[in-house]
Amino acid sequence: MQKPLCLRGTGHRDGENFHFPSDCYRRRSSLTSGIGMQVKDQVVVVTGGAHGIGRAMCRRFAAEGARGVVVADLDAVAASGVAREIGGLAVRTDVSVPADLQALVAAAEQKFGTIDLFCSNAGIETGGGLDAPDEAWQRIWQINVMAHVYGARAVLPGMLKRGRGYLLQTASAAGLLTQMSSAPYSATKHAAVGLADWLAITYGDAGIKVSCLCPLGVRTNMLMGTEDPIAVFLRQGAIDPEQVAQAVVDGLAREDFLILPHPEVAEFFRRKADDYDRWLRGMKRLRASLPGMPEPKA
């Protein structure tokens, strides 16, 4: 099989940016030539599209030949930069505000027509346990969970009317396993996976496909910009956002529900399901072995 175009060996990195060759956006990887979701000629919306995984997905979708890519982000300047680079549309969007998601869908449809793939990708992290302030719990809930609800409310009516559409929900391996240094992050990512489950079951027979993206460590500002002990631990096996985008394209082509850029997550998840108590004991041992883990607080 021909190697994927534009990602391995033909692009280059400049600081935190990954650049594709100038003709990359007009070419398509052979990996998407099979049955499943083909990004070529589709209209795609990506929230959190200005940085990290979202930016890598926007670039990759453009490289796959998408008819239109909408870069939605609270950071309007960075979103505009990505949109200019790929010939897409930037829309400043606060995903915690339902009206912003409605306006995003309207802007995307006005510019490119009906939306084929909607990626609820925006997310945040906050540390702490039960002691984390209520305001922090509420904010992360709004962005990591309710933004997925607001996005689905905005885009599903049109998809259901047409009898087809695709939702990509970015969660985390923490939604299948846990995040030991952040109760809010772990809880909201579990909720995001649960919502994706529900969407797939509820709307699958109506022509709506759903995938749930659950990466482990990824070299983004969220992971690299902190000395949190779990972040330090995850950096050992971290991958680049471009590798996540590759996994997304492959997973969409297969219409996988779980898209796991780190294959080992599937095995960890199986072990958890096979013997939950043993898995909990192992996680407690791991927690005790990591330097810098905070003492539990009430």
C-alpha positions in Angstrom: 0.0 0.0 0.0 1.2 3.5 -0.8 2.4 5.5 2.2 0.1 8.3 3.4 0.8 11.5 1.6 1.8 14.7 3.3 2.4 13.4 6.8 5.5 11.2 6.8 8.7 12.4 5.2 7.2 15.3 3.2 6.2 17.8 5.8 8.4 19.7 8.3 8.1 21.1 11.8 8.8 24.7 12.7 8.5 25.1 16.4 5.0 23.9 17.4 3.8 24.2 13.8 3.7 21.3 11.4 3.8 22.4 7.7 2.6 20.3 4.7 4.0 20.9 1.2 2.0 23.4 -0.9 0.2 20.8 -3.0 -0.8 18.7 0.1 -4.3 20.2 0.3 -5.1 19.1 -3.2 -4.0 15.5 -2.7 -5.6 12.5 -1.0 -4.2 9.6 1.0 -4.8 6.1 -0.3 -5.8 5.1 3.2 -9.3 6.6 2.6 -10.0 4.7 -0.6 -12.0 2.0 1.2 -15.5 1.8 2.5 -16.5 4.2 5.3 -16.4 8.0 5.9 -14.4 9.6 3.1 -13.4 13.2 4.0 -12.8 14.1 0.3 -15.5 16.5 -0.9 -17.1 16.7 2.6 -17.8 19.7 4.7 -16.2 19.4 8.1 -16.5 21.5 11.3 -13.8 21.2 14.0 -14.2 23.0 17.4 -11.0 23.7 19.2 -9.5 23.8 15.7 -6.9 26.5 16.3 -4.4 24.5 18.4 -3.2 21.0 19.1 -5.2 18.0 17.9 -7.9 20.3 16.4 -5.4 22.2 14.3 -3.8 18.9 13.1 -7.3 17.5 12.2 -8.1 20.7 10.2 -4.9 20.5 8.3 -5.3 16.8 7.6 -9.0 17.1 6.5 -7.9 19.8 4.1 -5.1 17.5 2.9 -7.7 14.8 2.3 -9.6 17.1 -0.1 -12.5 18.3 2.1 -14.8 20.7 0.3 -14.8 23.0 3.3 -13.1 23.0 6.7 -14.5 25.3 9.4 -12.0 26.2 12.1 -14.0 27.0 15.3 -12.2 28.3 18.3 -12.3 30.9 21.1 -8.9 32.1 19.9 -10.1 34.0 16.9 -6.6 35.1 15.8 -5.2 31.6 15.8 -8.3 30.2 14.1 -8.0 32.7 11.3 -4.4 31.7 10.8 -5.3 28.0 10.4 -8.2 28.9 8.1 -6.0 31.0 5.9 -3.4 28.3 5.7 -5.9 25.6 4.5 -8.4 27.8 2.6 -11.1 27.2 5.3 -13.4 29.4 7.3 -12.7 30.6 10.8 -15.5 31.2 13.3 -14.9 32.5 16.8 -16.8 30.1 19.0 -17.3 29.7 22.8 -18.4 26.1 22.9 -19.8 26.6 26.4 -22.5 28.9 24.9 -25.3 27.2 23.1 -26.0 30.2 20.9 -22.4 30.1 19.6 -22.8 26.5 18.5 -26.0 27.4 16.6 -24.3 30.3 15.0 -21.3 28.1 14.1 -23.5 25.6 12.2 -25.3 28.5 10.5 -22.0 30.1 9.4 -20.6 26.8 8.1 -23.8 26.0 6.1 -23.9 29.5 4.6 -20.3 29.3 3.4 -20.1 25.6 2.3 -23.5 24.0 2.5 -24.6 21.1 4.6 -22.3 19.7 7.2 -21.1 16.2 6.7 -18.8 15.8 9.7 -19.0 17.7 13.0 -16.0 17.3 15.3 -16.7 18.3 19.0 -13.0 18.5 19.8 -12.6 21.5 22.2 -11.6 20.6 25.7 -9.8 21.8 28.8 -8.0 20.4 31.7 -8.0 21.4 35.3 -6.3 19.7 38.3 -7.6 18.9 41.7 -9.9 16.4 43.4 -12.9 17.0 45.6 -11.2 20.2 46.7 -11.3 21.8 43.3 -13.6 24.9 43.3 -17.2 24.5 42.2 -16.4 27.1 39.5 -13.7 24.9 38.0 -16.0 21.8 38.1 -18.7 23.8 36.3 -16.4 25.3 33.6 -14.8 21.9 32.7 -18.3 20.3 32.6 -19.5 23.0 30.3 -16.6 22.6 27.9 -15.8 18.9 28.1 -19.4 17.6 28.2 -22.1 20.2 27.5 -20.3 21.6 24.5 -20.8 18.1 22.9 -24.5 18.3 23.8 -24.8 21.8 22.3 -23.0 20.8 19.2 -25.2 17.8 18.6 -28.3 19.9 19.2 -27.2 22.4 16.6 -26.1 20.0 13.8 -28.3 16.9 14.2 -31.6 18.4 13.0 -30.1 18.9 9.5 -28.3 15.6 9.5 -31.5 13.7 10.6 -33.5 15.5 7.9 -31.0 14.3 5.3 -30.7 10.8 6.8 -26.9 11.0 7.1 -24.1 12.6 9.0 -21.1 11.9 11.2 -20.2 13.1 14.7 -16.7 12.8 16.0 -16.5 13.3 19.8 -13.1 14.0 21.2 -12.9 12.5 24.7 -9.7 10.9 26.1 -8.2 7.7 27.3 -9.0 9.1 30.7 -12.7 8.6 29.7 -12.0 4.8 29.4 -9.4 4.5 32.2 -8.9 7.5 34.5 -6.8 10.6 35.2 -5.4 10.2 38.7 -4.3 13.8 39.3 -7.6 15.4 38.2 -11.1 14.3 39.3 -12.8 16.9 37.1 -11.0 15.8 34.0 -11.6 12.1 34.6 -15.2 12.6 35.4 -16.0 14.8 32.4 -14.1 12.6 30.0 -16.1 9.6 31.2 -19.2 11.6 30.7 -18.1 12.5 27.1 -17.6 8.8 26.3 -21.0 8.0 27.8 -22.7 10.7 25.7 -21.0 9.4 22.6 -22.3 5.9 23.4 -25.8 7.2 23.7 -25.6 9.2 20.5 -24.4 6.1 18.6 -27.1 3.9 20.0 -29.9 6.4 19.6 -29.2 7.8 16.2 -27.4 5.0 14.5 -30.4 3.6 12.7 -31.3 7.1 11.5 -28.1 7.3 9.4 -25.9 9.1 11.9 -22.4 7.7 12.5 -20.5 8.4 15.7 -16.9 8.0 16.6 -15.2 8.7 20.0 -11.6 9.8 19.9 -9.7 8.7 23.0 -6.0 9.5 22.8 -3.5 9.1 25.7 -0.6 11.5 25.8 -0.3 13.9 22.9 2.3 16.6 22.5 0.1 19.6 22.9 0.2 22.6 25.3 -2.2 20.8 27.6 0.4 18.0 28.1 3.7 19.8 27.6 2.9 23.0 29.5 2.6 21.6 33.0 4.7 19.7 35.5 1.7 17.7 36.7 3.0 14.3 37.7 0.6 12.4 35.4 1.5 14.7 32.5 5.2 14.1 33.1 4.5 10.3 33.1 2.4 10.4 29.9 5.1 12.3 28.0 7.2 9.2 27.8 4.8 7.6 25.3 3.3 10.9 23.9 2.7 11.2 20.1 2.3 14.2 17.9 -1.1 15.8 17.0 -0.4 14.8 13.4 -0.4 11.2 14.4 -3.7 11.6 16.1 -5.1 13.2 12.9 -3.8 10.2 11.0 -5.6 7.8 13.4 -8.8 9.9 13.0 -8.7 9.6 9.2 -8.1 5.9 9.4 -10.8 5.4 12.1 -13.4 7.4 10.1 -12.6 5.3 7.0 -13.4 2.2 9.0 -16.3 3.9 10.9 -14.8 2.7 14.2 -16.7 3.9 17.3 -13.5 4.0 19.4 -10.6 5.7 17.7 -7.5 4.9 19.8 -4.3 6.5 18.5 -2.4 4.7 21.2 -3.2 0.9 20.6 -2.2 0.0 24.1 -5.3 1.8 25.5 -7.5 -1.0 24.1 -5.5 -3.6 26.1 -5.7 -1.4 29.2 -9.4 -1.1 28.8 -9.8 -4.8 28.3 -7.9 -5.5 31.5 -10.1 -3.0 33.4 -13.2 -4.7 32.2 -11.9 -8.2 32.8 -11.1 -7.6 36.5 -12.1 -4.2 37.7 -10.8 -4.7 41.3 -7.4 -5.9 40.0 -7.2 -2.9 37.8 -8.0 -0.5 40.7 -5.3 -2.2 42.8 -2.8 -1.7 40.0 -3.7 2.0 39.5 -3.3 2.6 43.3 0.2 1.0 43.1 1.0 3.2 40.1 -0.2 6.3 41.9 2.0 5.5 44.9 5.0 5.1 42.7 4.8 8.4 40.9 6.8 11.3 42.4 4.9 14.5 43.1 1.4 13.0 43.3 -0.6 15.2 45.8 -1.9 13.8 49.0 -5.7 13.2 48.9 -7.8 16.0 50.3 -11.3 16.0 51.6 
